[in-house]
Amino acid sequence: MTIAIPNHELFGPLIPSIDAACQARGIGVRRCSLDECGELLLANMVEAALVSPLGYGAGVGRVDYRIVSGPCLSVQNYTHVYGADFSPGSSELSTFHADEPSSYLSTMMRLTMSEKFDVELRPVDASQPADCRIGQPPASSAQALDLGEEWFDLAEAPLPIALWVIRVDAELPDFDALVREAAGQDAERPVSEIVPMHADHAPREGAILYRWSESVEEGLVAVLNALYFHQLLREIPAVKLYGRD
């Protein structure tokens, strides 16, 4: 039995005790990117994983999944987790640079900009000029567009990033207990933008959320609908919860 977890520090508060919790149960742990976690789960190479909503939706009509309504990762309003910067002198928005242009976060930034600003961005190679850059911002910089903030303005709900998802045929009893044991204690972390003393705007604020809630479920439904509308999912998956559906 094996599970997969993303290897980025962003997900650390969800899994500080994951190795001990899995070792006690004889469960192996694979570490990879968030998007690769979804691929491993779909390919039945792991029984459960922390995956993006896109990874969850990829199983619709192919695999029966359940979401653990416990520890998860979402962003609500401004969080400085992911965003977009405009290139100096750019007069339009049609191209972008990104380290991972097809990743879930890049996809959601692109779709959010499409919905809000009616622009269709296409990725270009780093050797070519682009109108904007999409990605994780440096710690010391403020991006022009913050993904959590723009999505919240659009959907009026948090943006889910990572969810514990298990295959219904997995032999992992009490999996909800495992993920709760593996998680940290924080339910959320407030975030406030750092601005110069004489800035012309007040600091933007938001929170990184580490627990499932009704508002997170609303955000997930909105994401799945957006992914389907842009034809990144073959149909809209139902939100099925472990132990409920």
C-alpha positions as a printed Julia matrix, in Angstrom:
245×3 Matrix{Float64}:
   0.0    0.0     0.0
   1.35   3.39   -1.02
   0.21   7.0    -0.97
   1.59  10.04   -2.8
   2.25  13.52   -1.44
   3.53  16.7    -3.13
   7.12  17.6    -2.32
   6.68  21.41   -2.2
   7.01  23.27    1.1
   3.58  24.86    0.56
   1.98  21.56    1.58
   4.13  21.03    4.68
   1.45  22.04    7.23
  -0.79  19.23    5.93
   1.77  16.46    6.42
   4.32  17.17    9.19
   3.77  13.7    10.71
   3.02  11.77    7.51
   6.06   9.48    7.69
   5.38   8.38   11.27
   1.66   7.9    10.62
   2.32   5.78    7.51
   5.18   3.79    9.01
   2.96   2.75   11.91
   0.47   1.33    9.39
   2.95  -0.22    6.96
   2.12   2.29    4.2
   4.73   3.57    1.74
   5.05   7.26    0.81
   5.97   8.63   -2.63
   6.95  12.27   -3.06
   6.51  14.12   -6.34
   4.82  17.22   -7.74
   1.15  17.97   -7.04
   0.21  17.19  -10.64
   2.2   13.94  -10.62
   0.31  12.87   -7.47
  -2.9   13.02   -9.5
  -1.33  11.05  -12.33
  -0.12   8.3    -9.98
  -3.56   8.01   -8.39
  -5.29   7.79  -11.77
  -2.83   5.13  -12.96
  -3.53   3.06   -9.8
   0.13   3.29   -8.8
  -0.92   4.61   -5.38
  -4.1    4.05   -3.38
  -4.51   7.63   -2.16
  -2.84  11.0    -2.65
  -2.91  14.71   -2.05
  -4.13  15.94   -5.43
  -5.41  19.13   -7.04
  -9.05  19.57   -8.05
  -7.85  18.93  -11.61
  -6.35  15.62  -10.45
  -9.61  14.74   -8.73
 -11.65  15.66  -11.79
  -9.43  13.62  -14.1
 -10.94  10.47  -12.63
 -14.53  11.27  -13.61
 -16.02   8.4   -15.6
 -12.85   6.35  -15.1
 -12.18   5.85  -11.39
 -14.39   6.2    -8.32
 -12.76   8.64   -5.89
 -13.64   9.99   -2.46
 -12.39  13.21   -0.84
 -11.47  13.23    2.84
 -13.27  16.23    4.33
 -10.47  17.04    6.74
  -6.99  18.49    6.15
  -6.67  20.18    2.76
  -5.09  23.32    1.31
  -6.99  26.33   -0.06
  -6.25  30.01   -0.52
  -8.75  32.72    0.3
  -8.24  36.21   -1.09
  -4.65  37.57   -1.11
  -2.08  34.96   -0.05
   1.12  35.62   -2.08
   1.18  31.95   -3.11
   0.78  32.26   -6.89
   0.04  35.0    -9.36
   0.95  36.93  -12.5
   3.24  39.86  -13.31
   2.96  42.0   -16.43
   5.99  42.6   -18.61
   7.16  46.24  -18.85
   5.94  47.92  -22.03
   3.51  45.16  -22.95
   0.45  46.59  -24.71
  -1.67  43.41  -24.74
  -2.16  40.11  -22.96
  -1.84  37.06  -25.17
   1.33  35.19  -24.1
   2.87  34.08  -20.82
   5.95  32.48  -19.33
   5.69  29.85  -16.59
   8.04  27.23  -15.18
   5.14  24.76  -15.36
   2.64  26.15  -17.89
   0.3   23.14  -17.71
   0.28  22.77  -13.91
  -2.94  23.13  -11.96
  -1.94  26.51  -10.5
  -0.84  27.91  -13.85
  -4.05  26.61  -15.4
  -6.2   28.28  -12.75
  -4.35  31.59  -13.11
  -4.9   31.48  -16.86
  -8.58  30.52  -16.56
  -9.22  33.18  -13.93
  -7.68  35.86  -16.15
  -9.75  34.59  -19.05
 -12.96  34.86  -17.04
 -12.18  38.26  -15.52
 -10.39  40.06  -18.33
 -11.53  38.18  -21.44
  -7.98  37.29  -22.48
  -6.71  33.98  -23.83
  -3.11  33.35  -22.83
  -0.83  30.88  -24.56
   2.54  29.75  -23.21
   5.74  30.66  -25.02
   9.29  29.45  -24.59
  11.52  31.31  -22.14
  13.68  32.48  -25.05
  10.73  34.43  -26.48
   9.22  37.63  -25.08
   5.9   37.26  -23.24
   3.26  39.66  -21.98
   3.25  38.28  -18.45
   4.83  35.74  -16.15
   2.74  33.28  -14.14
   4.17  31.54  -11.12
   5.18  31.59   -7.48
   6.34  35.09   -6.5
   9.69  35.76   -4.83
   9.28  36.34   -1.1
  10.28  40.01   -1.39
   8.04  40.98   -4.31
   4.35  41.74   -4.73
   2.69  40.48   -7.9
   0.29  42.56   -9.93
  -2.33  39.8    -9.8
  -2.66  37.35   -6.91
  -4.39  34.09   -7.82
  -6.24  33.69   -4.54
  -7.47  37.28   -4.63
  -8.58  37.2    -8.27
 -10.34  33.86   -7.84
 -12.13  35.02   -4.68
 -13.3   38.14   -6.51
 -14.61  35.93   -9.31
 -16.14  33.0    -7.38
 -16.68  34.48   -3.9
 -15.17  31.3    -2.47
 -11.7   29.97   -1.6
  -9.58  28.3    -4.25
  -8.84  24.67   -3.27
  -5.31  23.6    -4.19
  -4.79  20.17   -2.61
  -7.25  17.56   -1.31
  -6.75  14.11    0.16
  -8.35  11.73   -2.33
  -8.66   7.94   -2.05
  -9.77   5.3    -4.54
 -12.89   3.5    -3.31
 -11.25   0.12   -3.99
  -8.22   1.01   -1.85
  -7.48  -1.18    1.14
  -6.73   1.68    3.51
  -9.12   1.4     6.48
  -9.63   4.51    8.61
  -7.82   6.65    6.06
  -9.45   9.78    7.47
  -7.8    9.05   10.82
  -4.42   8.72    9.09
  -4.58  12.1     7.36
  -5.73  13.83   10.54
  -2.89  12.24   12.48
  -0.42  13.37    9.81
  -1.63  16.99    9.75
  -0.49  19.98   11.74
  -2.69  21.85   14.22
  -3.24  25.1    12.31
  -6.66  25.57   10.7
  -5.53  28.65    8.78
  -2.68  31.14    8.44
  -3.56  34.83    7.97
  -1.57  36.65    5.28
  -1.06  40.4     4.95
   0.76  42.09    2.09
   3.98  43.9     2.95
   3.8   47.39    1.45
   6.16  50.39    1.64
   5.39  52.98    4.31
   4.02  55.51    1.81
   2.3   53.05   -0.53
  -0.78  54.3    -2.39
  -2.89  51.33   -1.27
  -3.66  49.46    1.94
  -2.1   46.02    2.41
  -4.03  43.21    0.72
  -5.09  40.48    3.11
  -6.24  36.89    3.03
  -5.57  33.45    4.51
  -4.17  30.04    3.66
  -6.73  27.5     4.83
  -5.78  24.01    6.02
  -9.2   22.5     6.77
 -12.26  21.45    4.77
 -15.38  23.6     5.17
 -18.61  24.4     3.38
 -16.93  27.39    1.71
 -14.05  25.19    0.5
 -16.6   22.76   -0.95
 -18.3   25.7    -2.71
 -14.92  26.72   -4.12
 -14.28  23.17   -5.32
 -17.62  23.07   -7.13
 -16.78  26.39   -8.8
 -13.33  25.12   -9.87
 -14.74  21.89  -11.33
 -17.33  23.89  -13.25
 -14.64  26.23  -14.62
 -12.42  23.33  -15.68
 -15.34  21.71  -17.47
 -16.4   24.98  -19.13
 -12.88  25.34  -20.55
 -12.97  21.68  -21.64
 -10.2   20.5   -19.33
 -12.58  17.9   -17.88
 -14.83  15.59  -19.92
 -17.74  16.17  -17.51
 -18.38  17.83  -14.15
 -17.52  15.42  -11.33
 -19.74  15.16   -8.27
 -18.08  16.1    -4.99
 -18.04  12.74   -3.19
 -16.83  12.64    0.4
 -15.2    9.75    2.21
 -17.66   8.26    4.67
 -20.62  10.24    3.31
 -21.18   9.3    -0.37
